[in-house]
Amino acid sequence: KFELGQEVQSFTLSSNVANDAINAGSYKMVYVGSQSSSIKVTPSLNSATVTISNYTATDAGDRDGVDAGDYIRISGDLYLVDSVASATYVKDITTLTLTTAYTGAESGQEVTAYFNTPPASCLAVGATAAQMKAHIETQLNSAPFDEEVEVSKETISSTSDQYRITYAGASFSVGADEVAFISNKSPAALKDYTGNAWGCTTITTAGGSQDITGSVSTDFNAGSIIPGTTYYIKVAAVNGAGEGPAKEATSSVVPMSLPGLTQNTRVYSIADDVDGLRITWDAVDSDHGSSITGYNIIATDVGTSTVTTTTITTSDVSSPAHDGSAFTYDLTTGLTSGASYTIQVSATNAVGTGAPQWYQDIGQGISLSTGSDLSPQPDYEKAGLYRDYSTGASYAIPTCNAGHDECVETYLDIQKAVIIPRSVPPAVSAFDVGTYPSVSTKDGFTKDSITATWTAPASNGGTAIDKYRVEWDTSTNIGSSSNYGSHVVTSGTSYTIPSLTMGQTYNIRVTAHNSGGYGTASIVLPATPMQSPDPPAAPASLSLLTTNDGASTTAVSTSLKVEWSAPDITGPDLVGDGGDSISAYLIEWSKVPFTSYTKAVQVISVTHSGSGSYRLRLNTANNHLNLLGVAGDYTSSAIAFDASQGDVETILQNMPNIGDVTVVRSGAGSIADPY
């Protein structure tokens, strides 16, 4: 029985002296190939010093790195490591030195090199097949896949033994580098390194000759049998007289197996679908001889362990995906918004769905339940994550869509491959800003600030709203001018925008955020920082009206002439028109000096527990004597529990039916603060 498709190599050890068999000595067989530990290096032509870029293993810091006495394969050639630079951690080693200069064709380029530690003991001449097998397998760690070898031995003459080495493990499905014969006949640069002499003994014949040859050849390359190709087989027997007649197999055969794994598999939340997920992936690593006809999308509810499988055909997927992947599919049924899921994708071909059985031979790696590293730890760059290979399906990695502003997938969720179906939040409700649509709104304003308030959206999109972004700009295209500003509110549903320019109109909006990103922005509201205007700039002058003013004689005897200048900002602490054009003037007159009037005094006591706000109301709608300048029922904007007397004055004077007011506060900091 012979299994076509496996890598087969032959090692022949012969005496070159007729009738003088080898009878003493020892040697080593060194295997270094793509199944060995890997490292990124940059070699330089004719230099023994090699720069180490990085260890490619995910867990490089926990590994035993390359060391003096190891063999390393660079650009296909085998070298012996003479020494390595010292460092506290393996991942920090920056250079290594070879026992001979690099002679390959990739000088100055970063390349992947493979290294291995040779067997500690030597193999005696005449070793059995079992001893040769054990000797080679000491250099194999079956990570990430099984690296078993099978060895048979044949005496082909009185002076020559041949070992046939079959690389049977799944890891060798991509091929194997030729094993190296290292003996006293090898160059010194492949035997000795600084401070350490070659440890094996000289190989000699019974007559004392050292004229021996050890050669390695490849009998059959793994990969020579191509999946999906029709093969016809015939077998002939061979003996000393030559090759006998061949016998053909009764039928042809097409080698194929279950497909490999989809590559670069990712999963995204969908901005406008609260209980949907978007999955993208690239083609399988190999269809193993049969074209892909469909996929299984496997959704597992992490909380309930409920598994839902959606079977689709290749016509159900779209191509290409938004992220540049080859395929995309929106899973819009069977998911619950806010629940946690893992998503897997497995491919289907004519053989079935899943991955070949040998994929399950992968060594242990990341634990899906904890996201923590376990031992032993494979080099994931060689074969992907343990969980993908062991289950025969690719776990989709939670990924944020580049178009989702400040989307968040946590490091732990990425490690666990867990995602929550959710949309981004809709627009906030009941959005208001001070001075819009009129100054009678509940939201405060001053000459250089505007308060915005809102209520949470009707839906959180499937996961908690954690913050709001308040934005303002003098341009209606918010974010386009140098006056743009923003602030993130993580507690509450209001924000007072400071340091604004009095009289300048600002366009303001608010956007809610959850882990899926920022959602739909609110409507844009215009607001202008302002306050009640200053008194006229010059004192009002009162004089008699004369006919020179164009008045009639009757009007002269019953009228007075009043003149003034508009408010301006020529003096300190003046605001002029307060940021809003003067629309009217209130003129009051009296038969007695205004200082003779007794001012109304109201005491307002505010009881609080150290937080909150309140509003004050003044109803002047019943103005039957026309003694009040503005008639109406008005309520102030919110007044903080600890507002200063100046803040209260400004808020009250911003009410349309209040002119000049003086506020004195006493008992600041007490439970009941009187004003």
C-alpha positions as CSV (number, residue, x, y, z in Angstrom):
1,K,0.0,0.0,0.0
2,F,1.3,3.4,-1.0
3,E,-0.5,6.7,-0.4
4,L,0.0,9.0,-3.3
5,G,0.2,12.7,-2.4
6,Q,2.5,12.4,0.7
7,E,6.0,13.8,0.7
8,V,8.5,11.0,0.5
9,Q,12.3,11.4,0.8
10,S,15.1,8.8,0.8
11,F,18.3,9.0,2.8
12,T,21.1,6.7,1.7
13,L,24.2,6.1,3.7
14,S,27.0,4.2,1.7
15,S,30.6,3.3,1.9
16,N,32.5,4.2,-1.3
17,V,34.9,1.3,-0.7
18,A,34.0,-2.0,-2.3
19,N,33.1,-4.7,0.2
20,D,34.0,-2.4,3.1
21,A,30.8,-1.7,5.0
22,I,30.3,1.2,7.5
23,N,30.5,-0.1,11.0
24,A,31.2,2.9,13.3
25,G,30.4,6.5,13.9
26,S,27.3,8.7,14.4
27,Y,25.5,11.6,12.8
28,K,22.4,13.9,13.0
29,M,19.4,14.4,10.6
30,V,18.3,18.0,10.9
31,Y,14.8,19.1,9.8
32,V,14.1,22.8,9.2
33,G,11.1,23.7,7.1
34,S,7.9,25.7,7.0
35,Q,6.6,23.6,9.9
36,S,9.3,24.9,12.2
37,S,9.2,28.1,14.2
38,S,9.3,31.3,12.0
39,I,11.0,34.6,12.3
40,K,11.2,37.7,10.1
41,V,14.8,38.6,9.1
42,T,16.7,40.9,6.8
43,P,20.0,39.2,5.6
44,S,22.9,41.0,3.9
45,L,24.9,39.4,1.1
46,N,28.3,38.2,2.2
47,S,27.6,39.1,5.9
48,A,27.1,36.7,8.7
49,T,25.1,39.2,10.7
50,V,21.3,39.0,10.2
51,T,18.8,41.6,11.4
52,I,15.8,40.2,13.2
53,S,12.6,42.1,12.4
54,N,10.2,40.3,14.6
55,Y,9.1,36.9,15.7
56,T,6.0,36.1,13.7
57,A,4.3,34.0,16.4
58,T,1.4,35.7,18.1
59,D,2.8,34.7,21.5
60,A,6.4,35.4,20.6
61,G,7.1,36.7,24.1
62,D,6.3,33.3,25.6
63,R,8.4,31.3,23.2
64,D,12.0,30.0,23.2
65,G,13.5,32.1,20.5
66,V,16.3,31.3,18.1
67,D,19.5,30.5,19.9
68,A,23.2,29.7,19.2
69,G,23.4,26.1,17.9
70,D,20.1,26.3,16.1
71,Y,19.8,25.7,12.4
72,I,18.0,28.3,10.4
73,R,16.8,28.2,6.8
74,I,17.0,31.6,5.0
75,S,16.1,31.9,1.3
76,G,15.9,28.1,1.1
77,D,19.5,27.6,2.3
78,L,20.5,26.0,5.7
79,Y,22.8,27.9,8.1
80,L,24.0,27.3,11.6
81,V,23.5,30.0,14.2
82,D,26.7,31.0,15.9
83,S,25.3,33.5,18.4
84,V,22.4,35.9,19.0
85,A,22.3,39.4,20.6
86,S,21.4,39.5,24.2
87,A,18.0,40.8,25.4
88,T,15.7,40.4,28.4
89,Y,12.8,39.1,26.3
90,V,12.9,36.9,23.2
91,K,10.8,39.5,21.2
92,D,13.5,42.1,21.8
93,I,16.4,40.2,20.1
94,T,17.6,42.3,17.2
95,T,20.4,40.4,15.5
96,L,21.8,36.9,15.1
97,T,25.2,35.8,13.7
98,L,25.7,32.8,11.4
99,T,28.7,30.6,11.3
100,T,29.2,31.6,7.6
101,A,28.2,34.6,5.5
102,Y,24.8,34.7,3.8
103,T,25.0,33.9,0.1
104,G,21.3,34.0,-0.9
105,A,19.5,36.2,-3.5
106,E,17.3,38.2,-1.0
107,S,19.9,40.5,0.4
108,G,18.4,43.6,2.0
109,Q,14.9,42.2,1.9
110,E,12.7,41.2,4.8
111,V,12.0,37.5,4.5
112,T,10.5,34.7,6.6
113,A,13.1,32.3,7.9
114,Y,12.5,29.1,9.8
115,F,14.6,27.8,12.6
116,N,14.9,24.6,14.7
117,T,17.0,23.1,17.4
118,P,18.8,19.9,16.3
119,P,18.4,16.6,18.2
120,A,20.4,16.5,21.4
121,S,21.8,13.1,20.7
122,C,23.5,11.6,17.7
123,L,22.1,8.7,15.6
124,A,24.5,5.7,15.4
125,V,25.2,4.1,12.1
126,G,23.0,1.1,11.5
127,A,20.1,2.7,13.3
128,T,16.8,1.0,12.9
129,A,13.8,2.6,11.2
130,A,12.2,3.2,14.5
131,Q,15.3,5.0,15.8
132,M,15.5,7.2,12.7
133,K,11.7,8.1,13.1
134,A,12.2,9.0,16.8
135,H,15.3,11.0,16.0
136,I,13.5,13.2,13.4
137,E,10.4,13.6,15.4
138,T,12.3,15.2,18.3
139,Q,12.4,18.2,16.0
140,L,8.7,18.3,15.3
141,N,6.1,19.7,17.8
142,S,2.9,18.8,15.9
143,A,1.8,22.5,16.1
144,P,-0.3,23.6,14.6
145,F,-1.0,20.3,12.8
146,D,0.2,16.7,13.3
147,E,3.8,16.3,12.1
148,E,4.1,12.6,12.2
149,V,6.7,10.8,10.0
150,E,6.9,7.2,9.0
151,V,10.3,5.6,8.3
152,S,11.2,2.3,6.6
153,K,14.7,0.8,6.1
154,E,16.1,-1.2,3.3
155,T,19.6,-2.7,2.9
156,I,20.2,-2.2,-0.8
157,S,23.8,-3.6,-0.8
158,S,26.4,-4.9,1.6
159,T,27.8,-1.4,1.8
160,S,24.6,0.7,1.6
161,D,21.5,1.3,3.7
162,Q,18.5,3.4,2.6
163,Y,15.8,4.9,4.8
164,R,12.6,6.0,3.2
165,I,11.0,8.9,5.2
166,T,7.3,9.6,4.6
167,Y,5.9,12.8,5.9
168,A,2.5,11.6,6.9
169,G,1.2,14.3,9.2
170,A,-1.4,16.8,8.0
171,S,1.1,19.7,8.5
172,F,3.1,18.3,5.5
173,S,0.2,18.6,3.1
174,V,1.9,21.7,1.7
175,G,5.2,19.9,1.3
176,A,8.4,19.4,3.3
177,D,11.9,20.7,3.0
178,E,14.6,18.0,2.6
179,V,16.1,16.7,5.8
180,A,19.8,17.5,6.2
181,F,22.5,14.9,6.9
182,I,25.1,16.4,9.3
183,S,28.2,14.4,9.9
184,N,32.0,14.7,10.1
185,K,31.9,15.0,6.3
186,S,29.8,18.2,6.5
187,P,31.5,21.6,6.3
188,A,32.7,23.0,9.6
189,A,30.2,25.9,9.3
190,L,27.3,23.3,9.6
191,K,28.9,21.5,12.6
192,D,30.7,23.8,15.0
193,Y,29.7,27.1,16.5
194,T,31.4,29.3,19.0
195,G,32.5,27.4,22.1
196,N,30.8,24.2,21.0
197,A,32.5,21.4,19.0
198,W,30.6,18.9,16.8
199,G,29.3,16.2,19.2
200,C,29.0,13.1,17.0
201,T,31.8,10.6,16.2
202,T,33.5,10.1,12.9
203,I,31.9,7.6,10.5
204,T,34.3,4.9,9.3
205,T,34.2,1.6,7.6
206,A,35.4,-1.8,8.9
207,G,38.6,-1.2,7.2
208,G,39.0,2.3,8.8
209,S,38.1,4.3,5.7
210,Q,36.2,7.6,6.0
211,D,35.2,7.5,2.3
212,I,31.5,7.5,2.8
213,T,28.5,9.3,1.3
214,G,25.2,10.4,2.8
215,S,22.6,11.7,0.3
216,V,19.0,12.8,0.6
217,S,16.6,12.8,-2.4
218,T,12.9,13.5,-2.8
219,D,11.0,10.6,-4.3
220,F,7.6,12.2,-4.3
221,N,6.5,15.8,-3.6
222,A,3.5,16.6,-1.6
223,G,1.1,18.5,-3.8
224,S,2.0,16.5,-6.9
225,I,-1.5,15.1,-6.8
226,I,-3.8,18.0,-7.6
227,P,-7.3,18.0,-6.1
228,G,-10.0,18.0,-8.7
229,T,-7.9,16.4,-11.4
230,T,-8.7,13.1,-12.9
231,Y,-6.0,10.5,-12.5
232,Y,-5.5,7.0,-14.1
233,I,-3.3,4.6,-12.2
234,K,-1.3,1.6,-13.2
235,V,1.2,-0.4,-11.1
236,A,4.2,-2.6,-12.1
237,A,6.4,-4.8,-10.0
238,V,10.2,-4.3,-10.1
239,N,12.9,-6.8,-9.2
240,G,16.6,-7.3,-10.0
241,A,15.7,-8.3,-13.6
242,G,13.8,-5.1,-14.2
243,E,10.2,-3.8,-14.4
244,G,7.4,-6.2,-15.1
245,P,4.1,-5.6,-16.9
246,A,1.8,-2.9,-15.5
247,K,-1.7,-3.4,-14.3
248,E,-4.1,-0.5,-14.7
249,A,-6.7,0.4,-12.1
250,T,-10.2,-0.5,-13.0
251,S,-11.4,3.1,-12.9
252,S,-10.1,6.7,-12.8
253,V,-10.3,8.8,-9.7
254,V,-10.7,12.5,-8.9
255,P,-9.2,13.4,-5.5
256,M,-11.2,15.9,-3.6
257,S,-12.3,16.6,0.0
258,L,-14.4,19.0,2.0
259,P,-13.4,22.6,1.3
260,G,-11.0,24.7,3.4
261,L,-11.8,27.7,5.5
262,T,-13.0,31.1,4.3
263,Q,-10.4,33.7,4.8
264,N,-10.4,37.2,6.5
265,T,-13.9,36.5,7.8
266,R,-15.4,39.6,9.5
267,V,-18.8,40.7,10.9
268,Y,-20.2,44.2,11.2
269,S,-23.2,45.8,12.8
270,I,-25.6,47.5,10.4
271,A,-26.2,51.2,10.9
272,D,-29.9,51.1,10.0
273,D,-30.8,47.5,11.1
274,V,-31.2,47.0,14.8
275,D,-31.2,43.2,14.6
276,G,-29.1,42.4,11.6
277,L,-25.4,41.7,10.9
278,R,-23.2,42.0,7.8
279,I,-20.7,39.2,7.2
280,T,-17.8,39.5,4.7
281,W,-15.2,37.0,3.7
282,D,-12.6,36.0,1.1
283,A,-12.5,32.8,-0.8
284,V,-11.5,29.5,1.0
285,D,-7.9,28.7,1.3
286,S,-8.6,25.7,-1.0
287,D,-11.7,24.2,-2.4
288,H,-9.8,20.8,-2.3
289,G,-10.8,19.8,-5.7
290,S,-14.5,20.7,-5.9
291,S,-16.0,24.2,-6.6
292,I,-17.8,26.0,-3.8
293,T,-21.6,25.9,-4.1
294,G,-22.7,27.6,-0.9
295,Y,-22.1,28.5,2.7
296,N,-23.5,27.9,6.1
297,I,-23.8,31.0,8.4
298,I,-23.8,29.8,12.0
299,A,-25.1,32.2,14.6
300,T,-24.6,31.2,18.3
301,D,-26.4,33.1,21.0
302,V,-23.7,33.4,23.7
303,G,-26.2,33.8,26.5
304,T,-28.5,30.9,25.6
305,S,-26.2,28.7,23.5
306,T,-28.9,28.6,20.9
307,V,-27.4,27.9,17.5
308,T,-29.1,29.0,14.3
309,T,-27.8,27.9,10.9
310,T,-28.6,29.7,7.7
311,T,-27.8,27.9,4.5
312,I,-27.2,30.0,1.4
313,T,-25.9,29.4,-2.1
314,T,-23.3,31.4,-4.0
315,S,-26.1,33.3,-5.7
316,D,-27.2,34.7,-2.3
317,V,-24.0,36.5,-1.6
318,S,-23.0,39.9,-3.0
319,S,-19.5,40.6,-4.4
320,P,-17.4,42.5,-3.7
321,A,-18.0,43.5,-0.1
322,H,-17.8,47.1,1.2
323,D,-14.5,46.4,2.9
324,G,-12.8,45.0,-0.2
325,S,-13.5,41.3,0.7
326,A,-14.7,39.0,-2.0
327,F,-18.1,38.2,-0.6
328,T,-20.8,39.8,1.7
329,Y,-24.1,38.6,3.2
330,D,-26.5,40.4,5.4
331,L,-28.0,38.1,8.1
332,T,-31.3,39.8,8.9
333,T,-33.4,37.0,10.5
334,G,-33.0,35.0,13.6
335,L,-31.1,37.6,15.6
336,T,-32.2,39.6,18.7
337,S,-31.1,43.1,19.1
338,G,-28.8,43.6,22.1
339,A,-27.9,39.9,22.5
340,S,-24.4,38.6,22.0
341,Y,-23.5,36.3,19.2
342,T,-20.6,34.5,17.6
343,I,-20.8,34.1,13.8
344,Q,-19.1,31.3,11.8
345,V,-18.9,30.7,8.1
346,S,-18.3,27.3,6.6
347,A,-18.1,26.5,2.9
348,T,-19.9,23.8,0.9
349,N,-18.7,21.8,-2.1
350,A,-19.8,18.5,-3.8
351,V,-18.3,16.5,-0.9
352,G,-20.2,18.4,1.8
353,T,-20.0,21.3,4.3
354,G,-17.2,22.0,6.7
355,A,-13.5,21.4,6.5
356,P,-11.4,18.2,6.1
357,Q,-11.1,16.0,9.1
358,W,-7.3,16.6,9.4
359,Y,-8.0,20.3,10.1
360,Q,-9.1,19.1,13.5
361,D,-5.6,17.9,14.2
362,I,-4.5,21.5,14.9
363,G,-2.9,22.1,18.3
364,Q,-4.5,24.0,21.1
365,G,-4.5,27.8,20.8
366,I,-6.9,30.6,21.9
367,S,-9.7,29.6,24.2
368,L,-13.0,30.9,22.8
369,S,-14.6,31.0,26.2
370,T,-12.1,33.2,27.9
371,G,-10.0,34.8,25.1
372,S,-6.9,34.0,27.0
373,D,-3.8,32.1,25.7
374,L,-3.4,28.5,26.6
375,S,-0.5,26.2,26.3
376,P,1.0,24.7,24.2
377,Q,0.7,27.6,21.8
378,P,1.0,27.3,18.0
379,D,2.3,29.8,15.6
380,Y,-1.0,31.2,14.3
381,E,0.6,32.8,11.3
382,K,1.1,29.3,9.8
383,A,-2.4,27.9,10.1
384,G,-4.9,30.4,11.5
385,L,-6.7,30.2,14.8
386,Y,-7.3,27.0,16.6
387,R,-11.0,27.6,17.0
388,D,-11.4,27.9,13.2
389,Y,-9.6,24.8,12.3
390,S,-10.9,22.7,15.1
391,T,-14.5,23.5,14.3
392,G,-14.1,23.5,10.5
393,A,-15.7,27.0,10.2
394,S,-14.2,30.5,10.3
395,Y,-15.2,32.7,13.2
396,A,-16.1,36.1,12.0
397,I,-14.0,38.8,13.7
398,P,-16.1,41.8,15.0
399,T,-15.1,44.8,13.0
400,C,-16.2,48.4,12.9
401,N,-17.3,49.8,9.6
402,A,-15.1,52.7,8.6
403,G,-18.3,54.7,8.0
404,H,-19.6,54.3,11.5
405,D,-18.3,57.3,13.4
406,E,-16.6,56.1,16.7
407,C,-17.9,52.6,16.5
408,V,-16.5,50.4,19.3
409,E,-15.7,46.7,19.3
410,T,-13.9,45.8,22.5
411,Y,-10.6,44.0,22.5
412,L,-12.1,41.2,24.6
413,D,-15.1,40.8,22.2
414,I,-12.7,40.7,19.3
415,Q,-10.7,37.9,21.0
416,K,-13.9,36.0,21.8
417,A,-15.4,36.8,18.3
418,V,-18.5,38.1,20.0
419,I,-20.7,40.8,18.5
420,I,-24.0,42.5,19.4
421,P,-26.5,43.2,16.6
422,R,-27.4,46.9,16.9
423,S,-28.1,50.0,14.8
424,V,-26.8,53.4,15.6
425,P,-29.2,55.5,17.6
426,P,-32.0,57.6,15.9
427,A,-32.2,61.3,16.4
428,V,-32.7,62.7,19.9
429,S,-36.2,63.9,20.9
430,A,-37.4,67.3,22.1
431,F,-34.3,69.2,21.1
432,D,-34.3,72.9,22.2
433,V,-31.8,75.7,22.4
434,G,-31.9,79.1,24.1
435,T,-33.4,82.0,22.1
436,Y,-35.0,79.7,19.5
437,P,-37.7,80.0,18.4
438,S,-38.0,82.8,20.9
439,V,-36.4,84.0,24.1
440,S,-39.3,82.5,26.1
441,T,-37.9,78.9,25.8
442,K,-36.8,77.0,28.9
443,D,-33.2,77.0,27.8
444,G,-30.9,79.6,29.1
445,F,-28.7,82.0,27.3
446,T,-26.3,84.9,28.0
447,K,-24.4,87.3,25.8
448,D,-21.8,84.6,25.3
449,S,-23.4,81.2,25.9
450,I,-26.4,79.1,24.7
451,T,-27.9,76.2,26.5
452,A,-29.1,73.2,24.5
453,T,-31.4,70.5,26.0
454,W,-32.8,67.3,24.6
455,T,-34.4,64.0,25.6
456,A,-33.0,60.5,24.7
457,P,-34.0,59.0,21.3
458,A,-37.1,56.8,21.2
459,S,-34.8,53.8,20.7
460,N,-31.2,53.2,21.8
461,G,-30.5,51.0,18.7
462,G,-30.1,47.8,20.7
463,T,-27.3,48.8,23.1
464,A,-27.0,51.6,25.7
465,I,-26.5,55.2,24.7
466,D,-23.3,56.2,26.4
467,K,-22.8,59.8,25.2
468,Y,-24.0,62.7,23.1
469,R,-22.0,65.0,20.8
470,V,-23.1,68.7,20.7
471,E,-21.8,70.6,17.7
472,W,-22.1,74.2,16.7
473,D,-20.9,76.4,13.8
474,T,-21.7,79.7,12.3
475,S,-22.0,77.9,9.0
476,T,-25.2,76.0,8.2
477,N,-22.8,73.3,6.9
478,I,-21.7,72.3,10.4
479,G,-18.0,71.5,10.6
480,S,-17.0,73.6,7.6
481,S,-15.9,76.8,9.2
482,S,-13.2,77.9,11.6
483,N,-15.9,78.7,14.2
484,Y,-16.9,75.0,14.5
485,G,-16.9,73.6,18.0
486,S,-18.0,70.4,19.6
487,H,-18.4,68.8,23.1
488,V,-19.1,65.3,24.2
489,V,-21.7,65.0,27.0
490,T,-21.4,61.7,29.0
491,S,-23.8,62.5,31.7
492,G,-27.2,64.2,31.4
493,T,-29.1,65.7,28.5
494,S,-28.1,69.3,28.4
495,Y,-25.0,71.4,27.7
496,T,-24.3,75.1,27.9
497,I,-22.0,76.1,25.0
498,P,-19.5,78.7,26.4
499,S,-17.3,81.4,24.8
500,L,-19.6,82.4,22.0
501,T,-19.8,85.8,20.3
502,M,-22.7,88.0,21.3
503,G,-25.0,88.6,18.4
504,Q,-23.6,85.9,16.2
505,T,-26.0,83.2,15.1
506,Y,-24.8,79.6,15.7
507,N,-26.3,76.5,14.2
508,I,-26.5,73.7,16.8
509,R,-27.2,70.0,16.6
510,V,-26.9,67.0,18.9
511,T,-26.1,63.3,18.0
512,A,-26.5,60.3,20.3
513,H,-23.9,57.5,20.4
514,N,-23.9,53.8,21.3
515,S,-21.2,51.2,20.7
516,G,-22.3,51.0,17.0
517,G,-21.2,54.6,16.5
518,Y,-22.8,58.0,16.4
519,G,-26.3,57.9,15.0
520,T,-28.6,60.3,13.2
521,A,-28.0,63.9,14.0
522,S,-30.9,66.1,15.3
523,I,-32.4,68.9,13.3
524,V,-30.2,72.0,13.2
525,L,-31.4,74.9,15.3
526,P,-30.1,78.4,15.0
527,A,-29.5,80.4,18.2
528,T,-28.0,83.7,19.0
529,P,-26.2,84.6,22.3
530,M,-27.8,87.8,23.6
531,Q,-29.1,89.6,26.7
532,S,-31.3,92.7,27.4
533,P,-29.8,95.9,26.0
534,D,-28.0,98.6,27.9
535,P,-29.7,101.9,28.7
536,P,-29.4,104.6,26.0
537,A,-25.8,105.8,25.6
538,A,-26.5,109.4,26.5
539,P,-28.9,110.5,29.2
540,A,-32.3,111.2,27.9
541,S,-33.0,115.0,27.5
542,L,-36.5,116.4,28.2
543,S,-37.6,119.7,26.7
544,L,-40.7,121.5,25.6
545,L,-42.0,120.8,22.2
546,T,-42.1,123.9,19.9
547,T,-43.6,124.7,16.6
548,N,-40.1,124.7,15.3
549,D,-40.4,120.9,15.7
550,G,-43.3,120.9,13.4
551,A,-45.9,120.5,16.1
552,S,-49.2,122.2,16.2
553,T,-49.9,124.9,18.8
554,T,-52.3,122.4,20.5
555,A,-49.6,119.7,20.7
556,V,-47.1,122.2,22.0
557,S,-49.2,122.9,25.0
558,T,-49.9,119.2,25.8
559,S,-46.6,117.4,24.8
560,L,-43.0,117.0,25.9
561,K,-40.0,116.3,23.7
562,V,-37.7,113.4,24.7
563,E,-34.4,112.7,23.0
564,W,-31.7,109.9,23.5
565,S,-28.9,108.0,21.8
566,A,-29.0,104.3,21.1
567,P,-27.1,102.0,23.5
568,D,-23.5,101.5,22.6
569,I,-20.4,99.6,23.9
570,T,-18.0,102.5,24.4
571,G,-17.8,101.9,28.2
572,P,-16.7,99.0,30.3
573,D,-19.2,96.2,30.9
574,L,-21.5,97.5,28.2
575,V,-23.3,95.2,25.8
576,G,-25.0,97.9,23.6
577,D,-28.0,96.3,21.9
578,G,-27.2,93.0,23.7
579,G,-26.6,91.1,20.5
580,D,-30.1,91.7,19.0
581,S,-31.2,94.7,17.1
582,I,-33.2,97.2,19.0
583,S,-36.8,96.8,17.9
584,A,-38.5,99.4,20.2
585,Y,-38.0,101.7,23.2
586,L,-40.1,101.8,26.3
587,I,-40.8,105.4,27.5
588,E,-42.1,106.0,31.0
589,W,-43.1,109.3,32.6
590,S,-44.1,110.3,36.1
591,K,-45.3,113.4,37.9
592,V,-42.9,112.7,40.7
593,P,-39.2,111.7,40.6
594,F,-38.7,108.0,39.9
595,T,-36.5,107.8,43.0
596,S,-39.7,108.5,45.0
597,Y,-41.2,105.2,44.1
598,T,-40.8,102.3,46.5
599,K,-39.4,99.3,44.6
600,A,-41.1,96.0,44.8
601,V,-39.0,93.5,46.7
602,Q,-39.6,89.7,46.6
603,V,-37.8,87.1,48.6
604,I,-37.4,83.8,46.9
605,S,-36.1,80.9,49.1
606,V,-34.7,77.9,47.2
607,T,-34.6,74.6,49.0
608,H,-32.3,72.1,47.5
609,S,-30.2,69.0,48.2
610,G,-27.1,70.0,46.4
611,S,-28.3,69.7,42.8
612,G,-31.0,70.6,40.3
613,S,-32.5,73.8,38.9
614,Y,-35.7,75.8,39.0
615,R,-37.5,78.4,36.9
616,L,-39.3,81.6,37.8
617,R,-42.6,82.9,36.2
618,L,-43.9,86.4,35.9
619,N,-47.5,87.0,34.6
620,T,-48.1,90.6,33.4
621,A,-50.8,89.7,31.0
622,N,-53.4,91.6,33.1
623,N,-52.1,95.0,32.2
624,H,-55.4,96.9,32.4
625,L,-53.9,100.1,33.6
626,N,-51.1,100.0,31.0
627,L,-48.6,100.5,33.7
628,L,-46.3,97.7,32.4
629,G,-44.1,98.0,29.4
630,V,-44.6,94.4,28.2
631,A,-47.8,92.4,28.8
632,G,-47.6,88.6,28.9
633,D,-47.0,85.5,30.9
634,Y,-43.3,84.5,30.8
635,T,-41.2,81.9,32.4
636,S,-37.4,82.2,32.9
637,S,-34.9,79.7,31.6
638,A,-33.5,77.1,34.1
639,I,-31.7,78.6,37.1
640,A,-29.1,76.3,38.7
641,F,-29.6,75.6,42.4
642,D,-26.3,77.4,43.2
643,A,-26.6,80.2,40.6
644,S,-24.9,83.4,41.6
645,Q,-26.9,86.6,42.1
646,G,-25.4,87.9,38.8
647,D,-26.5,84.8,37.0
648,V,-30.0,85.2,38.4
649,E,-30.1,88.9,37.4
650,T,-29.1,88.1,33.8
651,I,-31.7,85.3,33.5
652,L,-34.5,87.5,34.9
653,Q,-33.6,90.5,32.7
654,N,-33.6,88.2,29.7
655,M,-37.4,87.7,30.3
656,P,-39.4,90.0,28.0
657,N,-41.5,91.5,30.7
658,I,-38.7,92.3,33.2
659,G,-36.5,95.3,32.8
660,D,-33.9,96.3,35.4
661,V,-33.8,94.1,38.4
662,T,-31.3,93.8,41.3
663,V,-30.7,90.4,43.0
664,V,-29.0,89.9,46.3
665,R,-28.2,86.5,47.5
666,S,-27.7,85.5,51.1
667,G,-27.0,82.2,52.8
668,A,-25.0,80.8,49.9
669,G,-24.3,77.1,50.4
670,S,-27.1,76.4,52.8
671,I,-30.0,74.1,52.3
672,A,-32.3,77.0,51.7
673,D,-30.8,79.9,49.8
674,P,-32.8,83.2,49.9
675,Y,-32.6,85.7,47.0
